[in-house]
């Protein structure tokens, strides 16, 4: 890692422009749709067999574009690829990369790619649309086009022994020329019912919880969490566990998580009647609701 000891900095703000992530053996396989795992697995295998692919006369570029809603695993996938390949993950910090002077931004892009070329690594460009957005808008400055062109040129020249990963929540903003630079493009979506249940299991496995014991209630809980991102499922479940600990409850129940789902969606308890109606909708019994209200009243 000595090659990465001196990180590039923005000459204007003096902020470091990259962070380094080294995965350890405890890294957990992300919970994603089966086809996404297959796509990632194929991408990693093509990287390991790049010499054979090149000998077959096929151009080999290990570049991956991830897009989808916030909180659906783009950064986790980048870290997972680092874990599987053993390569350090060099994440670009946009607050350091983007300069108030567009000319300086183009220079920063060059510095980052020069830095990443010092050794085999994964260069991760998160929020990629910020620097790779569509440039055919007549209102855009010519200098901004030069920034994008600089980015594209650096992508084209990037080492075949390294991996480039870019991620965006706004794929519709990307310049069409950007898409052609990536050998693999994967859409990451919000979790389905099966993924939500796996996420609940993951985040409650080290706690005293009976959430996984009743299949019917578990499915209703998953239905309540429908439409929420992977990251927000984690937040909701963790909030329920923390509240159980604070209230000195012996166990975290499904209704504890349902209460946090309600608060997540409404930001507060709108009214006691509305809250109770919500709990009943997702299979909480009157007896369980009485217990919830006792804890809410501090009893």
C-alpha positions, -999 to +999 in steps of 0.1 A: +000+000+000+031+023+000+022+033-035-010+049-022+005+066+009+004+101-005-032+109-016-039+135-043-053+168-030-072+196-046-049+225-050-076+250-042-093+235-011-064+212+000-089+184+005-079+148-002-096+135-033-098+098-025-105+074+003-089+039+005-109+008+015-093-025+022-119-053+027-112-079+054-123-115+057-154-106+077-170-088+048-205-102+042-219-112+009-245-085+000-282-094-002-292-087-038-313-103-065-300-136-080-294-121-115-273-093-100-251-118-082-247-137-115-237-105-133-212-095-107-197-131-106-193-130-144-177-096-143-152-108-117-144-140-136-138-120-168-113-099-148-094-129-136-094-144-171-085-112-189-053-125-204-071-154-220-098-130-233-071-107-248-053-137-265-087-145-281-085-111-298-113-096-277-108-061-262-107-064-225-119-035-203-129-042-167-154-014-162-187-016-144-215+010-143-241+006-114-273+026-114-305+027-094-322+044-065-302+056-034-295+030-007-298+000-030-263-014-027-240+004-052-213+012-027-217-023-012-213-039-046-181-019-052-168-031-018-179-067-026-159-067-059-129-054-038-134-083-014-136-109-041-106-097-061-084-086-031-078-052-047-079-020-027-109+002-034-100+038-042-132+059-038-132+093-054-144+121-030-164+145-051-162+172-025-124+172-031-126+165-069-150+193-079-133+226-079-150+260-083-127+264-113-137+239-140-101+239-154-089+227-120-116+199-120-101+185-152-067+186-137-080+168-106-095+140-127-060+135-143-044+135-108-068+108-096-063+085-125-025+090-122-028+081-086-049+050-093-024+038-120+004+034-094-008-001-086-036-025-095-068-013-078-105-006-081-112+030-089-147+038-077-164+069-090-196+074-069-222+100-079-208+096-114-234+119-130-218+149-113-188+148-136-203+127-165-235+145-172-249+152-207-230+179-225-252+187-255-272+213-235-267+246-253-266+263-220-236+243-208-203+260-208-176+247-232-153+242-202-177+217-187-176+197-220-138+197-217-142+183-181-163+154-195-139+148-224-110+147-199-129+121-179-137+100-210-100+101-221-088+090-187-113+061-187-101+050-221-064+051-209-071+033-176-050+002-169-063-031-180-049-046-148-073-025-127-110-022-124-132+009-129-166+011-112-189+041-115-223+045-097-251+069-102-287+075-089-294+095-120-285+075-151-307+097-172-282+126-168-252+107-182-237+117-215-244+090-241-207+087-248-202+076-212-223+044-215-200+030-242-170+031-218-184+003-196-182-034-204-209-042-179-239-022-168-261-034-138-293-019-125-297-022-087-334-021-076-351-019-042-354-052-024-383-076-031-401-096-004-375-124-003-346-099+000-364-080+027-368-112+048-331-120+043-322-084+054-344-087+085-327-120+093-292-105+088-299-075+110-316-094+139-293-124+139-271-111+168-300-099+189-326-114+212-355-114+187-384-136+177-391-118+145-381-148+123-402-174+143-437-166+128-437-170+090-470-153+085-461-123+106-427-121+090-443-119+055-467-091+067-436-073+081-419-077+047-451-063+031-449-033+054-413-027+043-421-030+006-407-001-015-380+008+010-343+006+000-318-019+015-302+009+035-335+021+049-345-015+059-313-016+079-321+018+095-356+008+104-346-026+119-317-011+138-339+017+152-363-010+165-335-029+182-320+002+198-354+012+211-359-023+226-325-020+244-333+015+257-367+004+270-350-026+286-372-050+267-362-087+268-369-092+231-374-073+198-407-083+183-422-078+148-444-050+161-413-031+173-401-030+137-436-022+125-437+008+148-404+020+132-417+014+097-447+036+105-425+064+119-401+060+088-430+065+064-448+093+084-419+108+104-441+108+135-471+092+151-499+111+133-525+100+158-530+072+182-560+059+161-540+060+129-511+042+145-533+014+159-551+010+126-517+006+109-506-021+134-539-040+130-535-039+092-502-058+095-514-085+119-506-070+154-530-083+180-550-061+204-529-076+233-497-067+215-510-032+208-517-028+245-481-037+253-469-012+227-490+016+242-476+008+277-441+013+264-451+044+245-465+059+277-434+050+296-450+023+317 
